[in-house]
Amino acid sequence: MKLKPINFHEKLSMFSGHWSPKVIAEMNDYQFKLVKVEGEFVWHDHKETDEVFIVINGEMNIEFRDGRVELYEGEMYVVPKGVEHKPCAEKECHVLLVEPKGVVNTGDTEGKLTAENDVWI
């Protein structure tokens, strides 16, 4: 058992790429992933699970086909399973994602922004 807390800022300093989540912890079958976002992502959904976005630093939007949610530092939003969405941020934003192990960042929408899964830092 590790007796050292996980420091978000320390972990975020270990990578620079955008839209490529990095695992920092697991709890039961869930993973906690840090990601840096900037620009627009792709429209996608996760048919089998909800997805939690927790903004650590900056601000971002989550676009939906019928509206959007604006998120600021210290805020979170849960995207329900099966709901198509597109995250975006004008400036770099640091986010903590909470989702089941094995979830691919682009869902079934594969493309150049599909990140390697289960990468630990």
Backbone bond lengths (Angstrom), bond angles and torsions (degrees), N, CA, C in turn:
res aa  C-N    CA-C-N  psi(-1)  N-CA   C-N-CA  omega(-1)  CA-C   N-CA-C  phi
1 M - - - 1.438 - - 1.522 109.69 -
2 K 1.339 115.55 130.78 1.467 119.97 177.91 1.515 109.85 -82.66
3 L 1.323 115.32 138.00 1.460 120.41 179.94 1.523 111.06 -111.34
4 K 1.330 116.06 31.19 1.461 120.96 179.70 1.531 108.43 -123.09
5 P 1.340 116.82 130.98 1.465 118.61 178.23 1.521 111.13 -67.77
6 I 1.325 116.09 157.23 1.465 122.13 175.95 1.516 107.57 -91.77
7 N 1.314 116.30 122.34 1.454 121.92 -178.46 1.528 109.58 -98.85
8 F 1.333 116.76 115.38 1.464 120.72 -177.80 1.526 112.30 -57.61
9 H 1.339 117.20 -45.00 1.466 120.38 -176.49 1.533 111.08 -64.74
10 E 1.312 116.68 -39.46 1.466 120.83 177.53 1.526 110.31 -63.00
11 K 1.313 116.80 -46.30 1.467 121.04 -179.99 1.532 111.39 -65.06
12 L 1.344 117.15 -40.69 1.470 120.40 179.62 1.527 111.83 -64.41
13 S 1.333 117.25 -27.81 1.468 120.28 179.62 1.529 112.01 -74.32
14 M 1.348 117.27 -8.48 1.461 121.12 -175.99 1.535 113.94 -88.35
15 F 1.345 117.15 -3.31 1.463 119.44 177.62 1.517 109.76 -150.69
16 S 1.326 116.41 160.40 1.461 119.81 -176.66 1.523 114.07 -126.06
17 G 1.310 118.62 -18.32 1.457 121.30 -175.94 1.518 113.26 -67.77
18 H 1.328 114.98 154.10 1.463 121.53 178.76 1.527 110.71 -99.27
19 W 1.325 115.53 151.33 1.469 124.08 173.86 1.526 113.40 64.50
20 S 1.324 117.48 24.23 1.459 121.42 -179.45 1.533 109.49 -127.20
21 P 1.329 117.47 86.64 1.471 121.55 -174.98 1.527 113.34 -59.55
22 K 1.334 115.09 141.43 1.463 122.69 177.99 1.528 108.99 -119.27
23 V 1.312 116.46 129.92 1.463 121.95 -179.03 1.527 109.57 -76.37
24 I 1.349 115.18 133.18 1.468 119.49 177.45 1.525 112.19 -118.62
25 A 1.338 117.01 -15.68 1.469 119.85 179.62 1.527 109.92 -166.89
26 E 1.334 114.44 160.53 1.465 121.37 173.78 1.521 109.13 -129.68
27 M 1.325 114.80 147.09 1.452 121.50 174.42 1.526 106.41 -139.81
28 N 1.312 116.28 116.14 1.455 121.08 -173.36 1.537 107.83 54.65
29 D 1.303 119.04 -123.10 1.468 120.85 -180.00 1.527 112.14 -100.33
30 Y 1.315 117.67 16.03 1.472 121.94 -179.03 1.517 111.27 -107.23
31 Q 1.336 114.98 148.92 1.458 121.09 176.60 1.527 109.59 -117.16
32 F 1.317 114.47 146.55 1.458 122.98 172.33 1.529 105.29 -104.95
33 K 1.341 116.49 122.22 1.464 121.32 -174.72 1.519 109.93 -126.06
34 L 1.323 115.86 134.41 1.455 121.01 172.14 1.518 108.72 -95.67
35 V 1.329 115.90 141.85 1.455 120.83 178.25 1.519 109.05 -146.16
36 K 1.323 115.18 144.55 1.463 121.90 172.54 1.526 106.45 -103.28
37 V 1.334 115.46 128.49 1.455 119.41 -178.80 1.520 109.60 -121.27
38 E 1.330 114.97 142.92 1.467 121.37 174.94 1.523 107.52 -161.34
39 G 1.333 116.05 137.13 1.458 120.59 -176.40 1.518 109.58 84.94
40 E 1.329 115.48 -155.81 1.467 120.53 -178.29 1.520 111.20 -107.66
41 F 1.312 115.35 141.82 1.462 122.01 174.88 1.524 107.64 -93.17
42 V 1.304 118.58 -161.28 1.466 122.49 179.70 1.527 109.77 -109.11
43 W 1.327 115.87 154.54 1.456 120.54 172.46 1.520 107.95 -67.08
44 H 1.321 116.82 130.94 1.461 121.00 179.71 1.526 109.74 -162.43
45 D 1.310 115.52 170.45 1.457 120.35 172.07 1.521 109.05 -143.73
46 H 1.299 115.24 170.86 1.462 122.52 175.91 1.524 105.72 -125.02
47 K 1.306 115.67 101.63 1.464 121.48 -171.42 1.531 113.99 -64.92
48 E 1.328 117.04 -26.73 1.464 120.51 -172.87 1.530 115.00 -105.86
49 T 1.344 117.86 -4.16 1.465 117.72 -174.61 1.518 112.87 -154.02
50 D 1.333 114.94 152.55 1.457 121.62 169.09 1.532 107.32 -73.53
51 E 1.339 115.88 165.15 1.470 120.81 177.79 1.523 108.06 -136.92
52 V 1.335 116.87 130.16 1.459 122.11 -178.45 1.525 109.99 -104.63
53 F 1.336 116.14 129.24 1.465 123.64 174.24 1.524 107.88 -112.49
54 I 1.352 117.16 121.56 1.462 122.74 177.39 1.526 106.83 -120.74
55 V 1.328 117.07 115.94 1.472 120.62 -177.22 1.524 109.38 -82.80
56 I 1.324 114.89 119.94 1.458 121.81 179.13 1.522 110.37 -89.86
57 N 1.337 115.34 -41.53 1.463 120.99 -176.57 1.521 108.58 -150.10
58 G 1.316 117.43 130.89 1.459 121.51 177.43 1.514 112.13 98.86
59 E 1.326 114.78 -158.68 1.455 120.79 178.51 1.513 109.71 -147.62
60 M 1.319 115.34 152.75 1.462 121.15 -178.13 1.520 109.32 -150.99
61 N 1.318 115.45 167.49 1.458 122.39 173.59 1.513 108.22 -121.41
62 I 1.307 115.65 151.41 1.453 121.09 168.31 1.520 105.47 -118.87
63 E 1.323 115.42 112.76 1.460 121.72 -178.87 1.526 109.29 -83.85
64 F 1.322 115.47 141.85 1.461 123.34 173.62 1.527 106.86 -126.18
65 R 1.297 117.51 162.79 1.464 120.55 -179.57 1.524 111.83 -62.28
66 D 1.337 117.08 -22.62 1.464 119.77 -177.90 1.530 113.10 -120.86
67 G 1.337 117.51 21.80 1.466 120.42 178.53 1.507 111.72 155.93
68 R 1.332 115.87 -164.46 1.466 120.08 178.62 1.520 110.77 -153.85
69 V 1.326 114.09 159.80 1.457 122.12 175.95 1.521 107.23 -118.04
70 E 1.335 116.79 129.63 1.463 121.71 175.14 1.517 108.07 -97.05
71 L 1.325 116.04 130.64 1.464 121.37 -179.50 1.525 109.99 -120.92
72 Y 1.315 115.46 134.95 1.455 122.26 179.47 1.524 109.38 -119.23
73 E 1.325 115.96 166.43 1.464 121.78 -179.32 1.529 110.60 -47.57
74 G 1.324 115.19 130.14 1.457 120.39 179.18 1.517 114.39 87.65
75 E 1.342 117.55 4.12 1.462 120.95 179.71 1.524 110.68 -112.53
76 M 1.338 115.24 160.78 1.456 120.13 179.04 1.517 109.75 -141.37
77 Y 1.330 114.35 161.88 1.462 120.69 176.63 1.521 108.70 -148.70
78 V 1.324 116.29 141.66 1.456 121.84 177.23 1.526 108.01 -106.99
79 V 1.336 116.30 117.51 1.459 121.55 174.78 1.532 106.73 -86.22
80 P 1.331 117.62 119.86 1.469 119.58 -179.23 1.530 112.20 -65.66
81 K 1.308 116.21 150.17 1.465 120.46 179.42 1.522 110.43 -56.74
82 G 1.327 114.19 142.84 1.457 120.82 177.34 1.512 115.59 79.90
83 V 1.337 119.23 -2.96 1.461 121.88 -179.00 1.527 109.16 -91.38
84 E 1.329 116.15 122.21 1.462 121.04 179.78 1.536 109.05 -69.92
85 H 1.323 115.46 135.18 1.463 120.86 -178.14 1.524 110.50 -150.61
86 K 1.345 114.75 162.99 1.465 121.56 178.69 1.530 108.49 -143.10
87 P 1.341 117.46 105.02 1.461 120.03 175.90 1.533 111.05 -70.96
88 C 1.324 116.50 149.78 1.462 121.04 175.02 1.530 109.62 -157.45
89 A 1.326 114.95 157.25 1.464 121.23 178.99 1.523 108.61 -152.00
90 E 1.322 117.06 130.93 1.467 120.45 178.58 1.516 111.22 -66.84
91 K 1.326 117.28 -41.02 1.467 123.53 178.31 1.516 107.63 -120.35
92 E 1.328 116.22 161.56 1.462 119.69 -178.87 1.532 110.88 -54.33
93 C 1.317 114.43 134.47 1.457 123.11 -179.38 1.523 107.82 -132.31
94 H 1.322 116.88 139.83 1.462 122.49 -179.77 1.518 109.04 -105.32
95 V 1.334 115.54 128.02 1.463 121.42 -171.17 1.526 110.38 -131.89
96 L 1.325 115.41 142.94 1.455 122.44 170.59 1.525 106.99 -103.71
97 L 1.321 116.84 123.40 1.458 122.91 176.40 1.522 108.67 -103.41
98 V 1.324 116.28 143.42 1.461 121.28 174.41 1.521 106.25 -127.02
99 E 1.331 115.19 118.80 1.466 119.60 -177.14 1.523 109.63 -157.90
100 P 1.325 116.86 161.20 1.468 119.20 179.80 1.528 111.91 -61.85
101 K 1.311 115.08 149.74 1.458 121.58 176.35 1.529 109.37 -56.71
102 G 1.332 116.45 136.95 1.456 121.37 177.33 1.510 115.26 96.61
103 V 1.337 118.37 -6.75 1.465 120.83 -179.66 1.535 109.06 -71.49
104 V 1.334 115.61 128.95 1.466 122.19 177.96 1.524 108.44 -88.37
105 N 1.334 117.17 137.58 1.460 120.61 -172.95 1.527 114.29 -59.07
106 T 1.322 118.70 -28.71 1.467 121.35 -179.05 1.529 112.52 -102.92
107 G 1.311 118.24 11.80 1.460 120.62 -178.25 1.522 110.25 60.27
108 D 1.328 116.60 -130.98 1.468 121.14 177.78 1.522 112.53 -88.86
109 T 1.336 117.89 -0.14 1.461 122.69 -178.76 1.522 109.08 -91.31
110 E 1.319 117.14 90.55 1.460 120.34 -178.52 1.514 110.74 -82.53
111 G 1.332 116.11 145.52 1.449 121.55 -179.99 1.511 110.58 -179.56
112 K 1.325 115.37 -164.94 1.466 119.84 -175.45 1.528 113.35 -66.97
113 L 1.341 118.07 -18.58 1.460 120.59 178.64 1.530 113.24 -95.20
114 T 1.326 117.22 1.34 1.462 119.92 175.73 1.527 108.20 -69.53
115 A 1.324 115.62 118.88 1.470 120.88 -175.56 1.521 111.14 -92.14
116 E 1.320 114.81 154.76 1.458 119.92 171.89 1.526 107.65 -61.13
117 N 1.316 116.32 138.39 1.451 121.15 -174.97 1.521 111.51 -93.18
118 D 1.331 116.73 152.84 1.460 123.33 172.99 1.523 113.22 63.86
119 V 1.351 116.95 39.80 1.465 122.05 176.62 1.527 108.12 -93.81
120 W 1.325 114.98 119.46 1.470 121.92 -178.69 1.519 111.56 -95.85
121 I 1.349 114.82 144.88 1.467 119.80 169.57 1.510 108.26 -128.38
